[in-house]
Amino acid sequence: MKYFTPERYLRLGNRTDEQAFLASQRDWEQAVDGYKGRLRRIRKKLPAGLARLLDSVYLHDARVLDMWQGRRSRFTVTLLPESAPGRFVILAYSLLEAPGFAYGVLPAEVHSQPLAWLDDELDVEQGAATSNARPGRRLKAFRA
């Protein structure tokens, strides 16, 4: 994650120091603006279905219903978005390598149940041709 890092997320929870909290808010908003700019620059390189997904549903705070790895090269996540209750979103990833999971990224006191999809970041590999660019999507579905 380049924009929505666990460190940035944790700084948002510091409410003991007003100046530090306000600075973390500004930092988060700068990250949001930076990511939106990056997304605008790569948008035409994204697969059409992924671009439609970005236009149709907001995944922030979606409830993670299930994650599983099927065949060796497939990983699937089922989400229930807060922005569209009653609508399931199924993300199916074609893997280039086995998925990795980072446990303990956030302290236990900020974990939530059920598991929430906080933010994710899309990018396109450098040097990929526009017609067959491979989006690089990093999963960030830690509890918070």
C-alpha positions as CSV (number, residue, x, y, z in Angstrom):
1,M,0.0,0.0,0.0
2,K,1.4,3.3,-1.0
3,Y,-1.5,5.7,-0.1
4,F,-3.7,4.1,2.6
5,T,-1.0,2.6,4.9
6,P,-1.7,1.0,8.3
7,E,0.5,3.8,9.8
8,R,-1.7,6.5,8.3
9,Y,-4.8,4.7,9.5
10,L,-3.5,4.3,13.0
11,R,-2.5,8.0,13.3
12,L,-6.2,8.9,12.6
13,G,-7.1,7.3,15.9
14,N,-4.9,9.5,18.0
15,R,-7.4,11.8,19.7
16,T,-5.2,12.7,22.7
17,D,-3.3,15.4,20.8
18,E,-5.5,17.8,18.8
19,Q,-2.7,19.1,16.6
20,A,-1.4,15.5,15.9
21,F,-5.0,14.5,15.0
22,L,-5.5,17.5,12.7
23,A,-2.2,16.8,11.0
24,S,-3.2,13.1,10.5
25,Q,-6.4,14.3,8.9
26,R,-4.6,16.5,6.5
27,D,-2.1,13.7,5.7
28,W,-5.0,11.3,5.0
29,E,-6.8,13.8,2.8
30,Q,-3.5,14.3,0.9
31,A,-3.2,10.6,0.4
32,V,-6.8,10.4,-0.9
33,D,-6.1,13.3,-3.3
34,G,-2.8,11.6,-4.4
35,Y,-4.6,8.3,-5.0
36,K,-7.4,9.9,-6.9
37,G,-4.9,11.6,-9.2
38,R,-3.1,8.3,-9.7
39,L,-6.3,6.5,-10.5
40,R,-7.3,9.2,-13.1
41,R,-3.9,8.7,-14.8
42,I,-4.2,4.9,-15.1
43,R,-7.9,4.7,-15.6
44,K,-7.8,4.1,-19.4
45,K,-5.3,1.2,-18.8
46,L,-7.7,-0.6,-16.5
47,P,-9.8,-3.5,-17.8
48,A,-13.3,-2.4,-18.7
49,G,-15.0,-4.5,-16.0
50,L,-12.8,-3.0,-13.3
51,A,-13.5,0.5,-14.5
52,R,-17.2,-0.2,-14.4
53,L,-16.9,-1.6,-10.8
54,L,-15.2,1.7,-9.8
55,D,-18.1,3.7,-11.2
56,S,-20.8,1.5,-9.8
57,V,-20.1,0.8,-6.1
58,Y,-18.1,2.2,-3.2
59,L,-16.2,-0.6,-1.4
60,H,-15.0,1.3,1.6
61,D,-16.2,-0.3,4.8
62,A,-17.8,-3.2,2.9
63,R,-18.3,-6.3,5.0
64,V,-16.0,-9.1,4.0
65,L,-18.2,-12.2,3.8
66,D,-15.7,-14.7,2.5
67,M,-12.2,-15.1,1.1
68,W,-10.9,-18.3,-0.5
69,Q,-8.3,-19.6,-2.8
70,G,-9.7,-22.0,-5.4
71,R,-7.5,-23.4,-8.0
72,R,-3.8,-22.5,-7.6
73,S,-4.1,-19.3,-9.6
74,R,-7.4,-18.0,-8.4
75,F,-8.3,-16.0,-5.2
76,T,-11.9,-14.7,-4.6
77,V,-13.3,-12.2,-2.1
78,T,-17.0,-11.7,-1.5
79,L,-18.0,-8.3,-0.2
80,L,-21.3,-6.7,1.0
81,P,-20.9,-3.0,0.4
82,E,-22.4,-0.5,2.9
83,S,-23.1,1.7,-0.1
84,A,-25.3,-0.9,-1.8
85,P,-26.8,-3.1,0.9
86,G,-28.3,-6.3,-0.7
87,R,-25.7,-6.2,-3.5
88,F,-22.8,-8.7,-3.3
89,V,-19.5,-7.8,-5.0
90,I,-17.3,-10.8,-5.9
91,L,-13.7,-10.0,-6.7
92,A,-11.9,-12.8,-8.5
93,Y,-8.1,-12.4,-8.8
94,S,-5.9,-14.3,-11.2
95,L,-2.8,-14.8,-9.2
96,L,0.7,-14.5,-10.5
97,E,2.0,-16.0,-7.2
98,A,0.5,-17.4,-4.0
99,P,-1.3,-14.8,-1.9
100,G,0.3,-13.6,1.2
101,F,-1.4,-12.4,4.3
102,A,0.0,-9.9,6.8
103,Y,-1.2,-10.7,10.3
104,G,-0.8,-8.3,13.2
105,V,-0.6,-5.3,11.0
106,L,-2.9,-3.4,13.3
107,P,-3.1,-3.7,17.1
108,A,-5.9,-5.9,18.5
109,E,-7.7,-2.8,20.0
110,V,-8.6,-1.5,16.6
111,H,-9.8,-4.9,15.2
112,S,-13.5,-5.1,14.3
113,Q,-16.0,-7.9,13.8
114,P,-17.1,-8.5,11.2
115,L,-14.0,-8.1,9.0
116,A,-14.2,-4.8,7.0
117,W,-12.7,-3.9,3.6
118,L,-11.2,-0.5,4.4
119,D,-9.4,0.7,1.3
120,D,-7.7,-0.8,-1.7
121,E,-5.3,0.6,-4.2
122,L,-5.2,-0.1,-7.9
123,D,-2.2,0.4,-10.1
124,V,-0.8,-0.7,-13.5
125,E,2.5,-2.3,-14.0
126,Q,5.1,0.0,-15.6
127,G,5.8,-0.9,-19.2
128,A,2.6,-2.9,-19.7
129,A,0.9,-2.2,-23.1
130,T,-2.4,-0.4,-22.7
131,S,-4.4,-3.2,-24.4
132,N,-3.2,-5.9,-22.1
133,A,-2.1,-4.0,-19.0
134,R,-2.2,-6.0,-15.9
135,P,-3.7,-4.1,-13.0
136,G,-1.8,-4.5,-9.8
137,R,-4.4,-4.6,-7.1
138,R,-3.2,-4.9,-3.5
139,L,-5.6,-6.3,-1.0
140,K,-6.0,-4.4,2.2
141,A,-8.7,-6.2,4.1
142,F,-7.4,-6.0,7.7
143,R,-9.7,-5.6,10.6
144,A,-10.4,-2.1,11.8
